[in-house]
Each structure stands twice: as C-alpha cells, then as structure tokens.
Amino acid sequence: MEIRDATEADLPRIVEIYNSAVPLRNVTADTEPITVESRKAWFRAHDPGRRPLWVAEENGELVGWLSLGEFYDGRPAYHATAEVGVYVAEGHRREGVGRVLLGEAIRRAPGLGLKTLTAGAFSHNGPSLRLFEGFGFERWAFFPRVAEVDGAERDLVVLGLRLE
C-alpha cells in the first residue's frame, strides 16, 4: 500500500469514499451526500507540510484517506494539535487500510510540529473506537446525545493521543 499526499485530482474519489459512509449512520454527522464542489475549500486548507491530507493506494486504486485538520478552528494556541479523520472505501474496510493510515499519521505527526492528535467518533461506532484505542488513543470526553441522526440521538466520544 502506498501513502501519498492527495492531489486535487483525487478529490472526486475522496468525496466518493466519504459519501459511502453517510448511509452507515455511524461514521459521519452528515446525513446527506456531499459534493466535490463543497469540499474544494476544505481540500485546499490542507497543507502537506503542516496539515496533510493523505490517500492510500493499493494496486492503483485509492482505497482510503486520512486528514489532519486544524483543531478548534485553527486558533493559534492549538498549533500543535490536529484532528484526525480516517475514511476507507467500501469493499476495503476491515482490511487494515485505516490502521496503515493512522500508524503513518502517528509516526509523521512530530515532524509536522504536532504533539497531540484528537478524533471524534459516535459511541455506537465500535470499529472506529477500536481503531483509535488500538493505537493508544484514550477517551478524553463524552458528549451525550449531541447529534441527531434519523430521529435517534447519538453520543460523541472525543479521543486523544499525546505524542511525547
């Protein structure tokens, strides 16, 4: 598996992978598919030297992606903290793609000036919670019933990992 910086040409596939998670109702708080156009500013906000967006390719197919985003709207005091997002293509889930991407993020984060990684997951998303906890992320916060998906209130778990 090759991990590389995403290019704008990858954006349609990145959006396709993200949208494949929307119907699951346990991965994203979006309840409707997003568009490539709506993600262009988000894509351009990722700086490979500071807040990268990486894609995983296997046999020439983009099978997953990971973003390191600004934490708390990028306020200066949080410069050494990033929020992790990991998404894996349908048909490639539970094949280790997420583990490879997250392992790479943890390994490379100090070189990006990061000391802390955070992630959010719905409490009913066991696979994501296990993925992060398997890398030493701890449950730092619990927000009960802060999201509503299809009329069901959902809890959010905030996970964190100190890198030093």
Beta strands, then each sheet from edge to edge (+ up, - down):
strand 1: 2-5
strand 2: 53-58
strand 3: 61-70
strand 4: 81-88
strand 5: 116-122
strand 6: 138-149
strand 7: 152-162
sheet 1: 1+ 2- 3+ 4- 5- 7+ 6-
end
